[in-house]
Amino acid sequence: MGKLDGKVAIVTGAGRGIGRAIAEAYLQEGALVTVTAAREQAELDQLAKLDGSERVLALLADVTNPEACEQVVNQTIQRFGHVDILVNNAGRGMKYVNASFLMEPTRFWEAEPAAWHMIMDTNVNGPFYMARAVVTRLLEQQREGSIINISMDYEGMKRRGFSPYGPSKAALESASAIWAQELIEARIRVNILLPGGATNTGMVPASTPANLQARLLQPEIMQAPAVFLASDASQELTGRRLIAAEWSAANPQGRAMVEGIG
């Protein structure tokens, strides 16, 4: 028996990187999974083919479009009957401001307004649109649920040259704390999951020096804690912030789990 047998999850930004790793882990644990990406249908289809079953629904959807988010949830319920889990992973990073941002930080006034808007729209508005659509259905069906918002280290939020990516994640964490309080009576939990360091994803420029690339965490570090937060083992946890690099299945509520109202 898998830890997520019978559960239905939506994972945004699942074509590659952290979203792909989490979707694969959910499938391995028995979940039915809707995976989304804004542009690369081929990457989603590849995941569905690797699974070799009917347990994957692959959808192109831009989370900055509220109607597209509603459609993702509607199609998930049409296909699988309900929804239990939302992983808000889709995001855009600093490479849209400056392809060499790690070596040559861009000062905030040098950022193009269009890039600023794109990052904030994807990283802040996108999770709101998806969470709103999912919560509406959970309340209608009187189901418990789990929303997992993917974030970053506090140090990165305040790092020089990381605007607007840092501020976008700070806004998401503030929203998560508020949503957790507003949903606690409905037993819909909202938690934050972050890798605990720079991670080898598409947000890291290919030009990053080899010595820095060697220190990157791998996306798979998110798998076990993401399964935990989606499973019944975390039913009593909400408003928490879990650091994947410090998390242990032997002590799931140990030092990696900080803050919160639960």
HULINLIN-V970701 format. One record per backbone hydrogen bond with DSSP energy under -1.0 kcal/mol. CO is the residue of the C=O (numbers start at 1). NH is the residue of the N-H. Records with the same first field share a line. If there is no record, write none. Layout:
CO->NH / NH
This chain:
2->5
4->7
7->32
8->84 / 85
9->34
10->87
11->36
16->20
17->21
18->22
19->23
20->24
21->25
22->26
23->27
24->28
25->29
26->31
27->30
29->4
32->9
33->57
34->11
35->59
36->14
37->61
39->41
40->44
41->45
42->46
43->47
44->48
45->49
46->50
47->51
48->52
55->33
57->35
59->37
62->65
65->69
66->70
67->71
68->72
69->73
70->74
71->75
72->76
73->77
74->78
75->79
76->80
77->81
84->146
85->10
86->148
87->12 / 89
88->150
93->96
94->97 / 98
98->101
100->104
107->110
108->111
112->116
113->117
114->118
115->119
116->120
117->121
118->122
119->123
120->124 / 125
121->126
124->128
125->129
126->130
127->131
128->132
129->133
130->134
131->135
132->136
133->137
134->138
135->139
136->140
137->141
138->143
145->189
146->86
147->191
148->88
149->193
153->157
154->158
159->162
162->166
164->168
165->169
166->170
167->171
168->172
169->173
170->174
171->175
172->176
173->177
174->178
175->179
176->180
177->181
178->182
179->183
183->188
184->187
187->145
189->147
190->239
191->149
192->242
193->151
194->244
195->245
198->217
199->201
201->204
205->208
209->213
210->214
212->215
213->216
217->200
218->221
219->222
220->223
222->226
223->227
224->228
225->229
226->230
227->231
231->234
232->235
234->237
238->261 / 262
240->192
241->258
242->194
243->246
244->247
248->251
251->254
254->257
256->243
258->241
